[in-house]
Amino acid sequence: MYTIHAAGSQNSRDDSQSGEHASRASSNPNRINQTHDPILRRLPREIASLIFNFAIIPNIWTTEKHSQLSRRKIMAPLYLGAVCKAWRELAWATLRLWTSVYAYVAVRDDFTGLSTINESKLDIFRQWISRTGQLPLSVQLCGTAPYYESDDATEYEENEMKILYQQNVENNFGPFIDILNNHSDRLRDLALVCPISLLPRFTGNSRGTPLLRCLFLTPSGLNYYPPDKVLFSIAARQPQPQVISINHLWLISVDIDWSNLTDLLAKSFSVQECLKVLKHAPRLKHCDFRYVDRDPTDHTLHPPVQHTTIEFLSVGSVNDDRIALIFDKLTLPALSSLAITLESQWTTIPCDDLASFLERSSCILKSFYIDHGRYNIAELIPLLRNLPSVEEFVLHSQPHKGQDHRSFFSQLVHTSPILDDDDIGSATTPPKYAILLICHTRGSRDSLGPHTRSLWASSRTKPAALCFQNS
């Protein structure tokens, strides 16, 4: 009896210890949750939700180039939900946390159907948007679909390859665009970086895109010239975005209402298209034309354009003639900042055309930037002397034969006395500079020479800040 009793007592103690272990094990998640969440549990749910909103993807619409975002930024809501149960419930309930949506689609060239990885991404894409309720969406859909031409392929084989390529693109990108079409009435910001053949597939739903504020269109894998026809169009009604970025597309390719536009970045527009879009966008304030191409038609056929709201203008081209063609037709009385980018170091800055444009505009220019290209001291110095309101001047140029930074800088020192505020705007007084930045790509920091530096240091006509920069 004793032995049986002892065994029963031992079993009882074992059962008791097992129960204690199970109890401790079951309480571990609660203790872990409490350890991970010592602060938010003490805050009202609304305040905690506002704190979570700081994890939202940064505003991708303020950057010019939309490269693939880091995994940490893309998956921020999921990372928050992985901390503990309380955080997960809060993250899932914070609808605004999910309103920034990013999807990257990679197309395989050896498989025409929807790939397994893209199928998984599509499911996440759909679920992600479903968690936003009816809030406005900011969506960035990016991807690549490289097309490789073969020099050895016959015309028939080449056509077959193009057909398979298009099927591949449609099968992998198409379902993502179809989801966007279903939610087009909630799109506030939209960036499409996809093959050009897919742009017509985005047509929106019956309500159109009434909330669309920012629109970025960039064809990826572009290996042919864009067709001269409408590629992006919303069936219900024309969108009225405020911010637009268009890369390597004709102006006619994008069917929108330009009347509400305030910010524009356009790459590879022709001179004619640059002038036309300025005419169609009366509220435009910030305008950036890059890689301006020559028109297929005579630019003289386009009438002069006077725009009264543009404050910032940047024009870039490999040819100074194209820049001159634009400025010959423009009058911008509200302009305060001007940037000229010559994509080739062998191109000369069109100083005479700029001088005529600025005189005709009668604007109070505060900032003047010149990037790359050659300059003629005899033309650039008089141009700057006729800009008494300029406070910041930036010249980024490589030294070339026949142009001397030292000589230019020395002459600028002697012709730039400090002015009183009453003198600003006077055409007879030379400019003062709050910042003068001379950038060059070769040589040391002292390539301008100690003599020029001593002249500047001893002169009463020095700016508030002087910067030298090697690039």
DOBAMAR-727483 format. One record per residue (C-alpha): residue in three letters; x, y, z negated. Coordinates in Angstrom, 1 decimal. Layout:
// residues N
+------+--------+--------+--------+
: rest :      X :      Y :      Z :
+------+--------+--------+--------+
:  ALA :      X :      Y :      Z :
...
+------+--------+--------+--------+
// end
This chain:
// residues 471
+------+--------+--------+--------+
: rest :      X :      Y :      Z :
+------+--------+--------+--------+
:  MET :    0.0 :    0.0 :    0.0 :
:  TYR :    2.8 :    2.3 :   -0.8 :
:  THR :    4.5 :    1.8 :    2.5 :
:  ILE :    1.2 :    2.4 :    4.3 :
:  HIS :    0.6 :    5.5 :    2.2 :
:  ALA :    4.0 :    6.8 :    2.9 :
:  ALA :    3.7 :    6.2 :    6.6 :
:  GLY :    0.3 :    8.0 :    6.6 :
:  SER :    1.9 :   10.9 :    4.7 :
:  GLN :    4.7 :   11.1 :    7.2 :
:  ASN :    2.2 :   11.0 :   10.1 :
:  SER :    0.3 :   13.8 :    8.4 :
:  ARG :    3.4 :   15.9 :    8.0 :
:  ASP :    4.3 :   15.3 :   11.7 :
:  ASP :    0.9 :   16.3 :   12.8 :
:  SER :    1.1 :   19.5 :   10.7 :
:  GLN :    4.5 :   20.4 :   12.2 :
:  SER :    3.2 :   19.7 :   15.7 :
:  GLY :    0.3 :   22.0 :   15.1 :
:  GLU :    2.6 :   24.7 :   13.8 :
:  HIS :    4.8 :   24.4 :   16.9 :
:  ALA :    1.7 :   24.6 :   19.1 :
:  SER :    0.4 :   27.6 :   17.3 :
:  ARG :    3.8 :   29.4 :   17.6 :
:  ALA :    4.0 :   28.5 :   21.3 :
:  SER :    0.5 :   29.8 :   21.9 :
:  SER :    1.4 :   33.1 :   20.1 :
:  ASN :    4.6 :   33.6 :   22.0 :
:  PRO :    2.9 :   35.2 :   25.1 :
:  ASN :    1.1 :   37.6 :   22.8 :
:  ARG :    4.3 :   38.5 :   21.0 :
:  ILE :    6.1 :   39.0 :   24.3 :
:  ASN :    3.2 :   41.1 :   25.7 :
:  GLN :    3.4 :   43.3 :   22.5 :
:  THR :    7.1 :   43.6 :   22.8 :
:  HIS :    6.9 :   44.6 :   26.4 :
:  ASP :    4.2 :   47.1 :   25.8 :
:  PRO :    4.9 :   49.0 :   22.6 :
:  ILE :    3.8 :   52.4 :   23.9 :
:  LEU :    1.0 :   52.0 :   26.5 :
:  ARG :   -1.1 :   50.1 :   24.0 :
:  ARG :   -1.3 :   53.2 :   21.9 :
:  LEU :   -2.3 :   55.5 :   24.8 :
:  PRO :   -5.8 :   55.9 :   26.3 :
:  ARG :   -6.2 :   53.8 :   29.4 :
:  GLU :   -6.6 :   56.9 :   31.6 :
:  ILE :   -3.2 :   58.3 :   30.4 :
:  ALA :   -1.4 :   55.0 :   30.9 :
:  SER :   -2.9 :   54.8 :   34.4 :
:  LEU :   -1.5 :   58.3 :   35.2 :
:  ILE :    1.9 :   57.2 :   34.1 :
:  PHE :    1.8 :   54.2 :   36.4 :
:  ASN :    1.1 :   56.5 :   39.3 :
:  PHE :    4.6 :   57.8 :   39.1 :
:  ALA :    5.7 :   54.4 :   40.6 :
:  ILE :    3.9 :   55.2 :   43.9 :
:  ILE :    6.1 :   55.1 :   47.0 :
:  PRO :    7.7 :   58.6 :   47.5 :
:  ASN :    6.1 :   60.7 :   50.1 :
:  ILE :    7.4 :   59.2 :   53.3 :
:  TRP :    5.9 :   62.0 :   55.3 :
:  THR :    8.5 :   64.5 :   54.2 :
:  THR :   11.3 :   62.7 :   56.0 :
:  GLU :   12.1 :   62.8 :   59.7 :
:  LYS :   13.3 :   59.3 :   60.0 :
:  HIS :   11.2 :   56.5 :   58.6 :
:  SER :   13.6 :   53.7 :   58.0 :
:  GLN :   12.7 :   50.5 :   56.3 :
:  LEU :   12.0 :   51.2 :   52.7 :
:  SER :   13.7 :   49.3 :   49.9 :
:  ARG :   12.0 :   46.3 :   48.4 :
:  ARG :   11.9 :   48.0 :   45.0 :
:  LYS :    9.8 :   50.9 :   46.4 :
:  ILE :    7.5 :   48.8 :   48.5 :
:  MET :    6.7 :   46.3 :   45.7 :
:  ALA :    6.5 :   48.8 :   42.8 :
:  PRO :    2.8 :   47.9 :   41.9 :
:  LEU :    3.6 :   44.2 :   41.9 :
:  TYR :    6.7 :   44.7 :   39.7 :
:  LEU :    4.6 :   46.7 :   37.2 :
:  GLY :    2.1 :   43.8 :   37.1 :
:  ALA :    4.8 :   41.3 :   36.4 :
:  VAL :    5.9 :   42.8 :   33.1 :
:  CYS :    3.0 :   41.5 :   31.0 :
:  LYS :   -0.7 :   40.8 :   31.0 :
:  ALA :   -1.7 :   44.3 :   29.8 :
:  TRP :    0.4 :   46.0 :   32.5 :
:  ARG :   -0.9 :   43.6 :   35.2 :
:  GLU :   -4.5 :   44.4 :   34.2 :
:  LEU :   -3.7 :   48.1 :   34.3 :
:  ALA :   -1.9 :   48.0 :   37.6 :
:  TRP :   -4.7 :   46.0 :   39.2 :
:  ALA :   -7.2 :   48.6 :   37.9 :
:  THR :   -5.2 :   51.6 :   39.0 :
:  LEU :   -6.5 :   52.0 :   42.6 :
:  ARG :   -4.3 :   54.9 :   43.5 :
:  LEU :   -1.2 :   52.8 :   42.9 :
:  TRP :   -2.0 :   50.8 :   46.0 :
:  THR :   -2.8 :   53.6 :   48.4 :
:  SER :    0.7 :   53.8 :   49.9 :
:  VAL :    0.9 :   50.8 :   52.2 :
:  TYR :    4.0 :   49.6 :   54.1 :
:  ALA :    4.3 :   46.7 :   56.4 :
:  TYR :    7.3 :   45.6 :   58.5 :
:  VAL :    6.6 :   43.1 :   61.3 :
:  ALA :    9.4 :   41.2 :   63.0 :
:  VAL :    8.7 :   39.4 :   66.3 :
:  ARG :   10.6 :   36.2 :   67.2 :
:  ASP :   11.5 :   35.9 :   70.9 :
:  ASP :   11.2 :   32.1 :   70.8 :
:  PHE :    7.6 :   31.8 :   69.6 :
:  THR :    4.5 :   33.5 :   71.1 :
:  GLY :    2.0 :   32.8 :   68.3 :
:  LEU :    1.6 :   34.6 :   64.9 :
:  SER :    4.7 :   33.5 :   62.9 :
:  THR :    4.3 :   32.0 :   59.4 :
:  ILE :    6.1 :   35.0 :   57.8 :
:  ASN :    3.9 :   37.5 :   59.6 :
:  GLU :    0.8 :   35.5 :   58.6 :
:  SER :    1.8 :   35.8 :   55.0 :
:  LYS :    2.5 :   39.5 :   55.4 :
:  LEU :   -0.9 :   40.0 :   57.0 :
:  ASP :   -2.6 :   38.4 :   54.1 :
:  ILE :   -0.7 :   40.6 :   51.6 :
:  PHE :   -1.5 :   43.6 :   53.9 :
:  ARG :   -5.2 :   42.8 :   53.8 :
:  GLN :   -5.3 :   42.2 :   50.0 :
:  TRP :   -3.3 :   45.3 :   49.3 :
:  ILE :   -5.7 :   47.6 :   51.1 :
:  SER :   -8.7 :   45.8 :   49.5 :
:  ARG :   -7.4 :   47.0 :   46.1 :
:  THR :   -7.6 :   50.7 :   47.0 :
:  GLY :  -11.4 :   50.9 :   46.8 :
:  GLN :  -12.5 :   53.8 :   49.0 :
:  LEU :   -9.5 :   56.0 :   48.3 :
:  PRO :   -7.5 :   57.7 :   51.2 :
:  LEU :   -4.7 :   55.6 :   52.6 :
:  SER :   -1.1 :   56.3 :   53.6 :
:  VAL :    0.0 :   53.6 :   55.9 :
:  GLN :    3.3 :   52.9 :   57.6 :
:  LEU :    3.3 :   50.0 :   60.1 :
:  CYS :    6.8 :   49.3 :   61.5 :
:  GLY :    8.4 :   46.6 :   63.4 :
:  THR :   10.7 :   45.5 :   66.2 :
:  ALA :   10.1 :   43.4 :   69.3 :
:  PRO :   13.2 :   43.4 :   71.4 :
:  TYR :   12.9 :   42.6 :   75.1 :
:  TYR :   15.9 :   41.3 :   76.9 :
:  GLU :   16.1 :   41.5 :   80.7 :
:  SER :   18.0 :   38.9 :   82.6 :
:  ASP :   20.2 :   39.8 :   85.6 :
:  ASP :   19.9 :   36.2 :   86.9 :
:  ALA :   16.1 :   35.9 :   86.7 :
:  THR :   14.0 :   36.0 :   89.8 :
:  GLU :   11.1 :   38.5 :   90.1 :
:  TYR :    8.6 :   35.7 :   89.3 :
:  GLU :   10.6 :   34.7 :   86.2 :
:  GLU :   10.9 :   38.3 :   85.1 :
:  ASN :    7.1 :   38.7 :   85.3 :
:  GLU :    6.5 :   35.5 :   83.3 :
:  MET :    8.9 :   36.8 :   80.7 :
:  LYS :    7.1 :   40.1 :   80.4 :
:  ILE :    3.7 :   38.3 :   80.1 :
:  LEU :    5.1 :   36.1 :   77.3 :
:  TYR :    6.6 :   39.1 :   75.6 :
:  GLN :    3.3 :   41.0 :   75.6 :
:  GLN :    1.5 :   37.9 :   74.2 :
:  ASN :    4.1 :   37.7 :   71.5 :
:  VAL :    3.6 :   41.4 :   70.6 :
:  GLU :   -0.2 :   41.2 :   70.7 :
:  ASN :   -0.3 :   38.1 :   68.5 :
:  ASN :    2.0 :   39.5 :   65.8 :
:  PHE :    1.3 :   43.2 :   65.7 :
:  GLY :   -2.3 :   43.1 :   66.8 :
:  PRO :   -3.9 :   41.7 :   63.6 :
:  PHE :   -2.3 :   44.5 :   61.5 :
:  ILE :   -3.6 :   47.2 :   63.8 :
:  ASP :   -7.1 :   45.6 :   63.8 :
:  ILE :   -7.1 :   46.0 :   60.0 :
:  LEU :   -6.2 :   49.6 :   60.3 :
:  ASN :   -9.0 :   50.1 :   62.8 :
:  ASN :  -11.5 :   48.8 :   60.2 :
:  HIS :  -10.2 :   51.4 :   57.7 :
:  SER :   -9.5 :   54.3 :   60.0 :
:  ASP :  -12.0 :   56.6 :   58.3 :
:  ARG :   -9.8 :   56.4 :   55.1 :
:  LEU :   -6.4 :   57.0 :   56.8 :
:  ARG :   -4.8 :   60.2 :   55.5 :
:  ASP :   -1.3 :   59.5 :   56.7 :
:  LEU :   -0.4 :   57.1 :   59.5 :
:  ALA :    3.0 :   56.1 :   60.9 :
:  LEU :    3.1 :   53.7 :   63.8 :
:  VAL :    6.6 :   52.4 :   64.8 :
:  CYS :    5.7 :   49.7 :   67.2 :
:  PRO :    6.0 :   48.7 :   70.9 :
:  ILE :    4.5 :   51.3 :   73.1 :
:  SER :    2.1 :   48.9 :   74.7 :
:  LEU :    0.3 :   48.5 :   71.3 :
:  LEU :   -0.6 :   52.2 :   70.9 :
:  PRO :   -3.9 :   51.9 :   72.9 :
:  ARG :   -5.0 :   49.1 :   70.6 :
:  PHE :   -5.4 :   51.6 :   67.7 :
:  THR :   -8.8 :   53.1 :   68.5 :
:  GLY :  -10.3 :   53.5 :   65.0 :
:  ASN :  -13.8 :   52.6 :   63.9 :
:  SER :  -17.1 :   54.3 :   64.5 :
:  ARG :  -16.3 :   57.0 :   61.9 :
:  GLY :  -12.9 :   57.9 :   63.5 :
:  THR :  -10.2 :   59.4 :   61.4 :
:  PRO :  -11.7 :   62.4 :   59.7 :
:  LEU :   -9.1 :   62.5 :   56.9 :
:  LEU :   -6.0 :   62.1 :   59.0 :
:  ARG :   -3.4 :   64.7 :   57.9 :
:  CYS :   -0.1 :   63.3 :   59.0 :
:  LEU :    0.5 :   61.3 :   62.2 :
:  PHE :    3.9 :   59.8 :   63.2 :
:  LEU :    4.2 :   57.9 :   66.5 :
:  THR :    7.5 :   56.2 :   67.4 :
:  PRO :    7.7 :   53.5 :   70.1 :
:  SER :   10.2 :   50.8 :   69.1 :
:  GLY :   12.1 :   48.7 :   71.5 :
:  LEU :   11.5 :   51.2 :   74.2 :
:  ASN :   13.2 :   49.9 :   77.4 :
:  TYR :   11.2 :   51.8 :   80.0 :
:  TYR :    9.9 :   55.4 :   80.6 :
:  PRO :    6.6 :   56.0 :   78.9 :
:  PRO :    3.7 :   56.0 :   81.4 :
:  ASP :    2.0 :   59.3 :   82.3 :
:  LYS :   -1.3 :   58.5 :   80.7 :
:  VAL :   -3.2 :   58.6 :   77.3 :
:  LEU :   -1.8 :   55.9 :   75.0 :
:  PHE :   -3.1 :   57.0 :   71.6 :
:  SER :   -6.8 :   57.9 :   71.4 :
:  ILE :   -9.5 :   57.6 :   68.7 :
:  ALA :  -12.8 :   56.5 :   70.2 :
:  ALA :  -15.1 :   58.4 :   67.8 :
:  ARG :  -13.6 :   61.8 :   68.0 :
:  GLN :  -10.2 :   63.6 :   68.3 :
:  PRO :   -8.1 :   63.6 :   65.1 :
:  GLN :   -7.1 :   67.0 :   63.7 :
:  PRO :   -3.8 :   66.3 :   61.9 :
:  GLN :   -1.7 :   69.0 :   60.3 :
:  VAL :    1.7 :   67.3 :   60.6 :
:  ILE :    2.8 :   65.4 :   63.7 :
:  SER :    6.0 :   63.6 :   64.7 :
:  ILE :    6.1 :   62.3 :   68.3 :
:  ASN :    9.2 :   60.5 :   69.6 :
:  HIS :    9.8 :   59.6 :   73.3 :
:  LEU :    6.2 :   60.1 :   74.4 :
:  TRP :    4.6 :   62.5 :   76.9 :
:  LEU :    2.4 :   65.2 :   75.5 :
:  ILE :   -0.5 :   63.8 :   77.5 :
:  SER :    0.0 :   60.4 :   75.8 :
:  VAL :   -1.4 :   61.6 :   72.5 :
:  ASP :   -5.1 :   62.6 :   72.6 :
:  ILE :   -5.6 :   64.8 :   69.5 :
:  ASP :   -6.9 :   68.3 :   68.6 :
:  TRP :   -3.9 :   70.5 :   68.2 :
:  SER :   -5.7 :   73.5 :   66.7 :
:  ASN :   -5.1 :   72.4 :   63.1 :
:  LEU :   -1.4 :   71.6 :   63.5 :
:  THR :    1.1 :   73.4 :   61.1 :
:  ASP :    4.2 :   71.2 :   61.4 :
:  LEU :    5.6 :   69.5 :   64.6 :
:  LEU :    8.6 :   67.3 :   65.4 :
:  ALA :    8.8 :   66.3 :   69.0 :
:  LYS :   11.6 :   64.4 :   70.7 :
:  SER :   12.1 :   64.3 :   74.4 :
:  PHE :    9.4 :   66.8 :   75.4 :
:  SER :   10.0 :   68.6 :   78.6 :
:  VAL :   10.3 :   72.4 :   78.7 :
:  GLN :    6.8 :   72.6 :   80.1 :
:  GLU :    5.4 :   70.4 :   77.3 :
:  CYS :    7.1 :   72.5 :   74.6 :
:  LEU :    5.5 :   75.6 :   75.9 :
:  LYS :    2.1 :   73.9 :   76.4 :
:  VAL :    1.9 :   72.6 :   72.8 :
:  LEU :    2.7 :   76.0 :   71.4 :
:  LYS :   -0.2 :   77.4 :   73.3 :
:  HIS :   -2.5 :   74.7 :   72.0 :
:  ALA :   -1.4 :   75.0 :   68.4 :
:  PRO :   -2.3 :   78.5 :   67.1 :
:  ARG :   -1.7 :   77.6 :   63.4 :
:  LEU :    1.8 :   76.1 :   63.9 :
:  LYS :    4.4 :   77.3 :   61.4 :
:  HIS :    7.3 :   74.8 :   61.6 :
:  CYS :    8.3 :   73.5 :   65.0 :
:  ASP :   11.3 :   71.2 :   65.8 :
:  PHE :   12.0 :   70.3 :   69.5 :
:  ARG :   14.8 :   67.8 :   69.9 :
:  TYR :   16.4 :   66.4 :   73.1 :
:  VAL :   14.4 :   68.7 :   75.3 :
:  ASP :   14.3 :   67.4 :   78.9 :
:  ARG :   14.0 :   69.2 :   82.2 :
:  ASP :   10.6 :   69.6 :   83.8 :
:  PRO :    9.6 :   67.7 :   86.9 :
:  THR :    7.9 :   70.9 :   87.9 :
:  ASP :    9.1 :   74.5 :   88.1 :
:  HIS :    9.0 :   76.1 :   84.6 :
:  THR :    8.4 :   79.5 :   86.1 :
:  LEU :    4.8 :   78.4 :   86.8 :
:  HIS :    4.1 :   78.5 :   83.1 :
:  PRO :    2.9 :   81.9 :   81.7 :
:  PRO :    4.7 :   83.5 :   78.8 :
:  VAL :    3.7 :   82.3 :   75.3 :
:  GLN :    3.3 :   84.6 :   72.3 :
:  HIS :    2.8 :   82.8 :   69.0 :
:  THR :    2.1 :   84.8 :   65.9 :
:  THR :    2.4 :   82.2 :   63.1 :
:  ILE :    5.6 :   80.2 :   63.8 :
:  GLU :    8.1 :   80.9 :   61.0 :
:  PHE :   10.7 :   78.1 :   61.7 :
:  LEU :   11.8 :   77.0 :   65.2 :
:  SER :   14.5 :   74.5 :   66.0 :
:  VAL :   15.4 :   73.6 :   69.6 :
:  GLY :   17.9 :   71.0 :   70.7 :
:  SER :   19.1 :   69.8 :   74.1 :
:  VAL :   22.2 :   68.5 :   75.9 :
:  ASN :   21.9 :   71.4 :   78.4 :
:  ASP :   21.9 :   75.1 :   77.5 :
:  ASP :   19.7 :   75.8 :   80.5 :
:  ARG :   16.8 :   74.0 :   79.0 :
:  ILE :   17.1 :   76.0 :   75.8 :
:  ALA :   17.3 :   79.2 :   77.8 :
:  LEU :   14.1 :   78.2 :   79.8 :
:  ILE :   12.2 :   77.9 :   76.6 :
:  PHE :   13.3 :   81.2 :   75.1 :
:  ASP :   12.8 :   83.1 :   78.3 :
:  LYS :    9.0 :   82.4 :   77.9 :
:  LEU :    8.6 :   82.8 :   74.1 :
:  THR :    7.8 :   85.7 :   71.8 :
:  LEU :    7.6 :   84.9 :   68.1 :
:  PRO :    7.1 :   88.0 :   65.9 :
:  ALA :    6.7 :   85.9 :   62.7 :
:  LEU :   10.0 :   83.9 :   63.1 :
:  SER :   12.2 :   83.9 :   60.0 :
:  SER :   14.4 :   80.9 :   60.7 :
:  LEU :   16.0 :   79.8 :   64.0 :
:  ALA :   18.1 :   76.7 :   64.7 :
:  ILE :   19.9 :   75.9 :   67.9 :
:  THR :   21.3 :   72.4 :   68.5 :
:  LEU :   23.4 :   71.7 :   71.6 :
:  GLU :   23.7 :   67.9 :   71.7 :
:  SER :   26.9 :   68.1 :   73.8 :
:  GLN :   30.1 :   69.8 :   72.5 :
:  TRP :   30.7 :   71.0 :   76.1 :
:  THR :   27.5 :   73.1 :   76.3 :
:  THR :   27.8 :   76.8 :   75.7 :
:  ILE :   25.5 :   78.7 :   73.4 :
:  PRO :   23.1 :   80.9 :   75.5 :
:  CYS :   23.8 :   84.1 :   73.6 :
:  ASP :   22.3 :   86.5 :   76.2 :
:  ASP :   19.0 :   84.6 :   76.4 :
:  LEU :   18.8 :   84.4 :   72.6 :
:  ALA :   19.5 :   88.1 :   72.3 :
:  SER :   16.7 :   88.9 :   74.8 :
:  PHE :   14.3 :   86.6 :   73.0 :
:  LEU :   15.0 :   88.1 :   69.5 :
:  GLU :   14.7 :   91.6 :   70.8 :
:  ARG :   11.4 :   90.9 :   72.5 :
:  SER :   10.1 :   89.1 :   69.4 :
:  SER :   11.1 :   92.0 :   67.0 :
:  CYS :   11.1 :   89.4 :   64.2 :
:  ILE :   12.8 :   89.7 :   60.8 :
:  LEU :   15.2 :   86.7 :   61.0 :
:  LYS :   16.6 :   85.5 :   57.7 :
:  SER :   18.4 :   82.3 :   58.7 :
:  PHE :   20.3 :   81.4 :   61.9 :
:  TYR :   21.8 :   78.0 :   62.5 :
:  ILE :   24.0 :   76.9 :   65.4 :
:  ASP :   25.0 :   73.3 :   65.7 :
:  HIS :   27.7 :   72.1 :   68.1 :
:  GLY :   28.4 :   73.5 :   71.5 :
:  ARG :   30.8 :   76.2 :   72.6 :
:  TYR :   30.6 :   79.8 :   71.9 :
:  ASN :   32.0 :   83.0 :   73.4 :
:  ILE :   33.2 :   85.5 :   70.8 :
:  ALA :   32.5 :   88.4 :   73.0 :
:  GLU :   28.8 :   87.3 :   73.2 :
:  LEU :   28.3 :   85.8 :   69.7 :
:  ILE :   29.6 :   88.8 :   67.7 :
:  PRO :   27.2 :   91.4 :   69.4 :
:  LEU :   24.3 :   88.9 :   69.0 :
:  LEU :   25.0 :   88.7 :   65.2 :
:  ARG :   25.4 :   92.5 :   65.0 :
:  ASN :   21.9 :   92.9 :   66.3 :
:  LEU :   20.5 :   90.7 :   63.6 :
:  PRO :   20.7 :   93.0 :   60.5 :
:  SER :   18.1 :   91.0 :   58.5 :
:  VAL :   20.0 :   87.7 :   58.7 :
:  GLU :   21.1 :   86.5 :   55.2 :
:  GLU :   22.3 :   83.0 :   56.0 :
:  PHE :   24.3 :   82.1 :   59.1 :
:  VAL :   25.6 :   78.5 :   59.8 :
:  LEU :   28.0 :   77.7 :   62.6 :
:  HIS :   28.9 :   74.1 :   63.2 :
:  SER :   31.3 :   73.8 :   66.1 :
:  GLN :   34.5 :   72.0 :   67.1 :
:  PRO :   37.5 :   74.1 :   68.0 :
:  HIS :   37.8 :   74.3 :   71.8 :
:  LYS :   40.2 :   75.8 :   74.2 :
:  GLY :   39.5 :   79.5 :   74.6 :
:  GLN :   37.6 :   79.8 :   71.3 :
:  ASP :   39.3 :   80.6 :   68.0 :
:  HIS :   37.5 :   80.3 :   64.7 :
:  ARG :   40.1 :   82.5 :   63.1 :
:  SER :   39.5 :   85.3 :   65.5 :
:  PHE :   35.7 :   85.0 :   65.3 :
:  PHE :   35.8 :   85.0 :   61.6 :
:  SER :   38.1 :   87.9 :   61.4 :
:  GLN :   36.0 :   90.0 :   63.7 :
:  LEU :   32.9 :   89.0 :   61.7 :
:  VAL :   34.5 :   90.2 :   58.5 :
:  HIS :   35.3 :   93.6 :   59.9 :
:  THR :   31.8 :   94.1 :   61.3 :
:  SER :   29.7 :   92.9 :   58.3 :
:  PRO :   29.5 :   95.6 :   55.6 :
:  ILE :   27.2 :   95.2 :   52.6 :
:  LEU :   23.8 :   96.9 :   53.2 :
:  ASP :   21.2 :   98.3 :   50.9 :
:  ASP :   17.7 :   96.9 :   51.1 :
:  ASP :   16.6 :  100.1 :   52.9 :
:  ASP :   19.0 :   99.3 :   55.7 :
:  ILE :   17.5 :   95.9 :   56.4 :
:  GLY :   15.7 :   96.0 :   59.7 :
:  SER :   17.8 :   98.8 :   61.2 :
:  ALA :   19.0 :   97.9 :   64.6 :
:  THR :   22.1 :  100.1 :   64.3 :
:  THR :   23.6 :   98.4 :   61.2 :
:  PRO :   25.5 :   95.1 :   61.3 :
:  PRO :   24.3 :   92.2 :   59.2 :
:  LYS :   25.1 :   91.1 :   55.6 :
:  TYR :   25.3 :   87.4 :   54.8 :
:  ALA :   24.2 :   85.8 :   51.5 :
:  ILE :   25.7 :   82.6 :   52.8 :
:  LEU :   28.2 :   82.2 :   55.6 :
:  LEU :   29.0 :   78.5 :   56.5 :
:  ILE :   31.5 :   77.6 :   59.1 :
:  CYS :   31.7 :   73.9 :   59.7 :
:  HIS :   34.2 :   72.1 :   61.9 :
:  THR :   35.1 :   68.5 :   62.6 :
:  ARG :   38.8 :   68.8 :   62.8 :
:  GLY :   41.6 :   70.4 :   60.8 :
:  SER :   42.0 :   71.1 :   57.1 :
:  ARG :   40.0 :   73.3 :   54.8 :
:  ASP :   42.5 :   76.1 :   55.6 :
:  SER :   42.2 :   75.8 :   59.4 :
:  LEU :   40.8 :   79.3 :   59.5 :
:  GLY :   44.1 :   80.5 :   58.0 :
:  PRO :   45.2 :   82.3 :   54.9 :
:  HIS :   45.3 :   85.6 :   56.7 :
:  THR :   41.6 :   85.5 :   57.4 :
:  ARG :   40.8 :   84.4 :   53.9 :
:  SER :   42.8 :   87.3 :   52.4 :
:  LEU :   41.0 :   89.7 :   54.8 :
:  TRP :   37.7 :   88.4 :   53.5 :
:  ALA :   38.7 :   88.5 :   49.9 :
:  SER :   40.0 :   92.0 :   50.1 :
:  SER :   37.2 :   93.3 :   52.2 :
:  ARG :   34.2 :   95.2 :   50.7 :
:  THR :   32.1 :   93.6 :   53.3 :
:  LYS :   32.2 :   90.0 :   52.0 :
:  PRO :   29.0 :   87.9 :   51.5 :
:  ALA :   27.8 :   86.7 :   48.1 :
:  ALA :   28.8 :   83.1 :   49.0 :
:  LEU :   31.4 :   81.8 :   51.4 :
:  CYS :   31.5 :   78.1 :   52.2 :
:  PHE :   33.9 :   76.0 :   54.3 :
:  GLN :   32.9 :   72.5 :   55.2 :
:  ASN :   34.5 :   69.7 :   57.1 :
:  SER :   32.2 :   67.2 :   58.7 :
+------+--------+--------+--------+
// end
